[in-house]
Amino acid sequence: MSRSLVIAKHEYLTSITRWEFILLTLGLPLLGLVVAATAALPALLMARTVPTHLTVGVVDETGLFDFPKEVAGKKLPGAAGRLAPPQTGYTLRRYATRETAVAGLRGKAVSAYLVIPKDYVTSGEVLTESALETGLFSDQSLPPLRGTLVRGLLKDRAEQAIVDRVLDPVNIRRVTTGPGKPKRRGPLADMGRFLVPYGFTVLMMMSIFGASGYLLRGISDEKEGRIIEIVLSSVTAQDLFLGKLLGLSAVGLTQVFVWLAMGIVPAAAMLPFVDLPAAAIFFAPLFFLLGFLLYGTLIAGIGALGGSWRESQQLSGGVSMLVILPVMFFPVLLEAPNGGLAVALSLFPFSAPIVMMIRLSAAPVPWRQVLLSVALLSGCVWVAIRLSVRLFRTAMLMYGKRPSVREALRWLRAG
């Protein structure tokens, strides 16, 4: 085991000092920030071009409505308010006739006017003319008057409490019948059910694809350069395989930790609004490590069969694609986290890391299922290491041709 650690240290230090590693590790988050800033730029420009206050004329030919003098504009709080355009505020000016309203529009006393015609109760039509009809946001010239119209229509026909309830018919308050207090709910509380497994999936896919590239590149270079023969004269194939696996796995995990560290500030800003289940936070590192080892082991073992780096990539590509399998069922798993499909995929080792994180983030999961999933995944990692070492031992000394499936199976049985 000591020789494996020496090899792991060498592989780790060699990989993290490569410019490709540094560029990818630091450049990818910065590229994400640039993309996010570019996407937010149109919203910022839009927020500055939308008018903050308008004067609108009102003609009420029915005599039913008591229009307010002012309609205050609103703005979303926090960062969302800086990105979204504010709701326009209005000053309402009453006109007795349509002609005077038209004259006010032509004289630029108002930006638009509304006419409530005499047949409004039967037709529901409201006439309008605006000086801001050009552009994509011409509807901003119309004040929100639904409450005024509803109150006018129900005046002297219903109690004030009923009128208020018509304007605000639903006010959901979540309660619990079990022990403990109800969980705090916020505007982004339910997003935790999606953000945790989605972020976990993205990190795992990026780390697996990145680390597998380093792993296959190192194995292929040593095999093509005949360096592997010299190395295997000093250490066993098992020590060499475990050393490479541990070292290059540490490289992939280092990338993940750097990305997580760079995302701590944005993540901390979201924590007050997102409910993160304690079980998901506790088991995330364990499932990530086991899933990473499973895929890394198989990619290294199968990739050793290739005669070149390109062939190794082609052979191990099928294993890498298995990590994408749970993404196909993402909506179903979120809607039914304890359904039969979710339980089966959370026990299947190749999909267990991601699916179990989806289940833990979406709903309570029986502990026996979590422990069984960990046990099956750990056992699969142990079997994968044993089989991959057998393939690695023989394949690394073969040159000139790629072994057939029958030959690979014979090596597994012979080992």
N, C-alpha and C positions, 0 to 999 in steps of 0.2 A: 504493500500500500504506500510505503514511503516513496518508491520510485514513481508511482502514479502521481503523487503530490508534486514531485519535482517536475514531471512532464506538464502537469496542469499549470504550475507556476510559469513555466517557460511559454506555454501556449497563450496564457492570459496576458503576460507582459508584452509579448510580441504583437498580439492582436490590438491591444488598446493603444499602442503607440503608432499604429498605421494611420495615415492621413485619411483613408476612407472611413475608418471607425470614428475619428474625431469629427469629420465633416458630417457624417450621417447622424451622430449622436447629438451634436449641437445645432446642426443646420436644420434638421427636420422640425423641431419645435419652433424655431425662428420662422421657417417657411409657413408653418401653420398660423403663426401670429400675423404674418404679412397677408395671408389669404383672408383671415378673419377681418383684419383692418380694411382690406380692399372691399370685402363684402359689406362692411358697415358704412363705408364712405357714402354711397348713394342715400342711405337713410339719414345720415347727418346733413347732407346737402338738402334733402327734402324737408327736414325739420326746420331749416333756416329759410326756405322759400314759401312755406305755407303761411298765410296771413294769421296774425295772432288776434286781431280784433276787426270786426266789420260792423257797419251800420246797415240794417235791413228794414225796409218798409213793410207794413202789414195793413191790409184792408180786410175788414171783417163785415161781409154783407149779410151774415146771419144774425149778428148781435148776440151770439151764444158764448163767446169766448172772452176771457179776461187775460190778455197777453201781458207778460211781465215787461218791465222796462229794460232789464239787463238779463243776459244769459251768460253766466261765467264760463270761461274756458277751463279745461282740465289738462293735467300733464301727469303721465305715469311717473311713479317715484323711482329713485335709484338710477342704475345704469340704463334700464329700459326707457326711462324718460328722456335720457340724452340721445338715444338712438331713434325713438319714435317721434313723429311730428306731433306737436301739441294740438289739443282740440281747440278750435277757434272760439273766442268769445264774441258776443253780439250785443249791440244796442238796438232795440226794437223801436221804430218810430211809427206811430199810428197815422194812417191817412183815411180820410172819409170816403174817397172815391178812387176808382182805378185811374182816372185821369190825373189826379194830383200825385198818385204814386208814380205814374209814368213820368210826370214832369220832374219829380224828385230824382228819378234814375237818370234822366237826361241831363239834369243840372248837377249830377254827381253828389247830391246830398246823401244818397244811399247807394250801396253796391248792388243791391238786388231788392225785389219786393215780392210779397206773397199776397194772393187774393183768395179768401175763403168765400166761394160763390154761394148764392142763396140755396142752390140745390145740393150743397155739400153733404147733408145728412143722407140723401139717397144715392148720390153718385160717388162720394168719397174723394172727389177730385179737388186738387189745390193748384191754382195757376201761379206760375212764377216766371220772372224774367230777371236775368242777371247780367251785369257788366263783366263778369268773370267767366264767361262761357268757354273761352279758349283755354286750353291746358287740360291736364289729366285730372286735376283736383277741383273742378268747378263745383262739385257738390258741397265743398267747404263753405260756399256762400249761403247755404240754407241752414238756418238754426234748427236744433232739435226741439220740436214743439209737441212731441207725442203726449207728454204729460198734460200740457195745456189743453189739447184737443179732447183727451179723455175726460178731464175734469169738467170741461164745458158741456160735453155730451151727457154726462151723468149728474150734472147739477140739478138739485131738487128731485132727483129720481132714485138716489141711493144714499145711504149713510156715508159719512166721511171715511169711516173705517173700511167700508167695502170699496170705496174709490181708491184708497191707498193700497189695498190688497190687490186690486186689479192692476195697478201700476207696478207692483212688486209681488207677484204671485207666489214665488218660491224663495225660501231662505233656509238652506240646508244646514243642519247642525248635526254633526256625527256624534254618536253616543256608543257606549259599549255596555253589554250586559254581563261581561266577565269581570274578574277582579282587576283592580288598578284603574288609573285615570285614563280618559280618552286621549289618544295621541294628538299632539298639536298638528293642525293642518294649515298649510299655507298655500300660496298660489303655485308653488313648484313642488309641493310635498310628494305628489304621486310620481314625479319625474325620477325619484330615486329608484323606483322599480325598473326603469329603463336605463338610467345612466350608469348604474353600477355594473350590470352584466354587459352592457354595450362597451364601456370603457375597459372592462376586464378582457372582453373578446378582442378588441383592437390591440391592446397591449400584448396579449398572447400571440396573436397572428404576427405582429411586427417583430416580436422577439424571436419567434420560431423561424420565420423566414430569414431574419438577419443572422441569427446564430448558425442556422443550417448552411448559409452561404460561406461563413468563415470556416465551418467544420469541413465541408466538402472541398473547399479550396485548399485547405491545409493537407487533407488526405490525398487529394489528387496530385498536388505538387510533389509531395514526398514519394508517391508511387511512380510518377512519370520520371522523376529525377533519380530513381533507384536509391534514394536516401533511406528508404524504409528497410532495405536489406541490412544496412549498417546499424540502424537503430534496433532492429529485432535481434541482432547478435548480442546486444547488451541487456535488453529487457524482454519480458514475455509479451505476447500479443495482448493478453488481458491487461497488463499494466499500461501498455501503450494506449489501448482503447479507452480505458477508464481515465487515464490522464488527459487525453484529448477531449473526452466528453466533459469532464469536470472543468477543465480550463476554458473551453470554448462556451460551455454553458454559463460559466461565470462572466464571460464577456457579454453574452446576451442579457443576463440579469443586471449587469452594470448599466447597460443602455437603459433598461427599464427604470432602474432607480434614478438615473439622471433625468429621464423624462418626468418621472413622478415628482422629483424635487423641483423641477422647473414649473410644474403645474400645481404646486402647493398653494400659492396665493390665489389663483382662480378657484381652486377647489374649496379653500377656506371661505371664500366669499359666498359660495353656494350652500355651505353646511347649514346656516340658519333656516334655509327654506326647504331643504331636502331631508326626508326621513330615510336614514340609512340603517337597516336592520343590523343589530350587533352580530348576529350569526354570520351574515355575509362578510362583514369586516374581519371577523376572527378567522374564517376558513379561507378567505381569498389567498393569502400567501401560500397555504398548504396545497390547495388545488392548483395554483399557478406553478409551483415548484414540481409537483408530480406530473402535471401535464407537459411541462417543458422537458423534463427528463424522459418521458415516454416518447415524445416525438423526436427529440434530439438523438436518443439511442437508436431508434429505428432508421432515421435518416442517415446516421453514420454507418450503421451496419449494411443497409441496402446500398448506400452510395459507394461503399468500398468495392462493390462488384463492377463498377464502371471502369473502363480503360482510360478515360479522360474526364476532365471536370465537366464537360458538357454531357457525357453519358451518365455521370453520377447524378447530375441535376435531373435528367430525364427519368432515371430509375427511382429517385426519391421524391419526384414530384407528386406521385399518387398519395404518398404518406402525408405530404404537406397539405394536400387538398382536403384531407379528412377533418382538419381543424375548422374548415368552412362549413361542414355539414350542419352543425346546429344553427347557423345563421339562417338557413332556409326555413327553419321552423320557429324563428324568433316570435312572430305575432301569436302563434298558437301556444307557445310555451308561456308567454306573458299572460294570456287570457286564462289558461288552465294549467297553472304551475304544479298542481297535484294530480293531474290527469294521467291516464295510462301511458300516453306517449312520453310525457315529461319524466315519469318515474323510470320507464325503460331506458330512455336516453341518458338519464343521470346515473344509471348503473352500468351502462356500456362504457368501458374505459376510454375509448377514443373520443367520446363526446361528453364524458362525465364532468371534466373541469368547467366547461362553459355552461352546460345545462344546469348543473347543480348551483352555480352562481346565479343563474336566472331564477331558479326556484327559491333560493334563500333570500333573494332580493324582493320577490313578489309575494311570498306567503310563508307562513310557518311550515317547516318541513320536519317530519318525524325524525328523531335522532338516530333511530336504528337504520334508516335509509341513508343518512349522511355517513354514518360510520361504515356501513356496508359499501358505499361508494368509495370511501377512502381505502378500505381494505382491498377491494377489487382492483382499484387503480394502482395501489402499491404492489400487489401481486403481479399485475401486468407489466409494471416497470421492471421488476426482478426477472421475469421471464424474457422480456425484450433484451435486457442486458446479456443474459446467458446466450440467447440465440445470436445476437449481434456480434458477440465476441467470437463465436464459432465461424460466422461468415467472414469477419474481419481477419481472423488468423490465416485463412487459406487464400482469400481473394487478394490480399495486399501483396502477395508474392506472385501473382499471375500477371503476365504481360501479353499484349498482342491481340487478345480476344476477350470478349465478354462471356462469362459462363452462362450456360443455359439454366432454365428453371430446374430441370432435373438434376443438374450438377449441384446447384445450390441446396436443394433438398437433401442430396446425398451427404453434403458437408454437414448439414444440421444433424442428421442422424448419426454420422460418424463422430461428431464432437461429443 
